[in-house]
Amino acid sequence: MKKILYILGAGGFAKEVYFLAKEIGQYEIAAFVDLQVGEPIAFAEGSIPVISDDDLYRIQVPNMCLAIGVGDPKIIERLRQKYLGRYEFPNLMHPSVIGDFSNMSMGQGNIITANVVFTTHITIGDLNIFNLNSTIGHDVQIGSGNVVNPSVNISGGVRLGDYNMLGVNSVILQYKKIGSYTVIGACAFVNKDVESHVTVVGIPAKKIS
């Protein structure tokens, strides 16, 4: 029996999560969940309704689960506080993902899109997003609520905290430590540790805030 999936969000990334869930093939997508009821979102195979979070609280169906459909770590943090523990959050992983999964530890609610590569002895928390073609090296530790954008390279031994945004094509060199609530700019080359609550950009990456 397929699980009944509700996607938190109704924007562009929510549509990508819908596509991901279809590719996995184990879920029936029931609705997108936004702050307010919106117009249904049309796909070739039919329209998916947009319900409010108040509507979601009133729904009780067997095999119900949720997925993160927003790409903003700050919003993910709020959604985690609101929903995690109340609902099931399965890990959604595209069939093309490669990894040494027998030697990995992963929490719940992670979104892992096409062609992501995990190597070995990796630890991952909850509600992270790993976007297209990203690579995660050996012995990496990743917290919760991080958004890893397309083609990011996280080298071996990196320690990544919580609710960070890693820009497209950014690179984090081996054994570097990244705090929490940071922004790593697109194409940034991180060759030093990065403290929490800062933005770094450039080659090599330097703090701008």
N, C-alpha and C positions, 0 to 999 in steps of 0.2 A: 504494500500500500504506500502510495506517495505521501510525503509530508506536505502540509499546507503552509506555504511560505508567504509571509508579509514582509515587504521591503520598506525599511525606514528611510523615507526620502522620496521625492518625486521629480528630481531634476535629471540632468544628463547622466551622472554616475549611477543613479538608480536604474536607468534604462540598461546600462552596461551590466549591472548585477542581474537584472532580468535575463539578459542574454546569457550570462554565465550559468544561471540556474537552469536555463533551457538546455545548454550544452551538457550539463551534468546529467540531466534527465531523471532525477529522483524527486523532483518537487513539482507541485502544482501551485503556480503563483496566483494568490487570491487577490492581492491589492497592494498598492503603494500607500504608505502612511505619511501624511503631512500634518501640519498644524491645523489646517482647515480642509474641508472637503473641496476637491477641485474637479476639473473636467477629466473624464477618463483618458488614458494615454493609449493611442491607437498603435497597433502592430498589425502586420499582415495577417496573422493568425487570429486576430480579434482584439478588442479593447480591454484594458485592465483598469478597474476603478481606482480612484484616489479617495481614500477615507481619512477622517481626522483621527488624531490620537485618542480622543474621547471615544470614538467609535471602536477603536481597537480594544480598549479596556472592557467593552461590553461583549466582545466576541469570545466565546468558549467553544472550541471545536477540537476533536481528537487530532493528534499529530500536528498541532499548530507550532510554528517556529518563526523566528524573525531573522532578518539579515540587515546589516548596515548598508545603506545606499547613499551615503554622503561622503565627500572626500575632504572634509575639514576636521582636523583633530579636535578643535574646540567643541564643535557640535558632537563629535563622537564621544567626547568626555561626558557631555550632558546626557546623551542617549544611554551611555553605560550606566550612569547613576540612576536613570529613570527606569530602565528595562531589564538590565542584566540581573539575574537571580529570580526575576518574575516569569521570564519566558526562556524557552530553549533557543540558543544561538548555535546552529551547526557551522562547522567550517565548510565554506564553499570553495572547492578546488577544481580548476579546469583540468580535464583529462590529459592535457599536454604537459602539465607540471612534472618536473623531475626532482627527485630528492631521495636521500637515504632515510626514509621515514621510520625505519626500525631503530634508528639512532637519533631520533629527534623527539623533542617534547613540545607540544602545541596546546594552547588553551582553547577557548571557544570563540566562535563568531568571526574568525579570520576570513578575509576575502582574498583569494589567490587566483589571479587571472592567467591568461594563456602565456605559456613559454617561460614562466618563472622557474629558476633553478635554485634549489637548496642543495648544499653538499652534505655535510655530516656533523653530528654532535651540535645541533642548533637548538636553542631554547627560545620559544615564542610565547608571549602572553595572549591577551584577549583583544578582539576587535581591531586587529591591524588590517591594513589594505596593502597588498603587494601587487603592483600594477605590471603591465605587460613587459616581458623580457628583462625583468630584474634578476639579479644574481646575489645570493647570500652565501658567504663562505663558511668554512669550518669554524666550529666553536664560537659562533656568534650568539650573543644573548640580546633579545629584543623584548622590550616591555609591552605595554598595551596602548592601543589607540593611535599608533603611528600610521602615517600615510606615506608609502614608498611609491613614488611615481614611476612612469615607464623608464626602463633602461638604466635604473640605478644599480651601481655596483657597491655592495657592502663586503669588504674584504674580511679575511679570517680574523677571528678573535675580537671583533668589534663589540663594544658594549653600548647599546642604544636604549635610552630611557623610555619615557612615556610621552605620548601626544606630540610627537615631532612631525614636521613636514619635510620630506626629502624631495627636492626638485628633480625634474626630468634630467637624466644623464649625469647626475651628480655621482661622485666617487668618494668613498670613505676608505682610507688606507688601513692596513691591518693594525689591529690592537689599539685603535683609537677609541676614546670614550666620548660619547655624546650624551649630554644631560637630557632634560625634559623641557617641553614647550619651546623647542628651537625650530628655526626655519633654515634649512640648507638650500641655498639658491640653485636654480637650474644650472647644470654644467659645473657646479662648484667642485673643487678638488681639495678634500679635507685631509690635511697631513698633520694636524695637531688636534689634541682634545678640544672639545667645544663645551662650554659651560651651559647651564640651563638659561632659558628666557632670553636668548639672543638670536640674531639673524646673521648668517655668514654667507658671503658670496665671493666668487672670483677664483682665480688660479694663481697661487694657492688661495684657499678660502680665508677671508678676513672678516672680522666682526664689523657690522655697520650699525647695530642697535643693541 
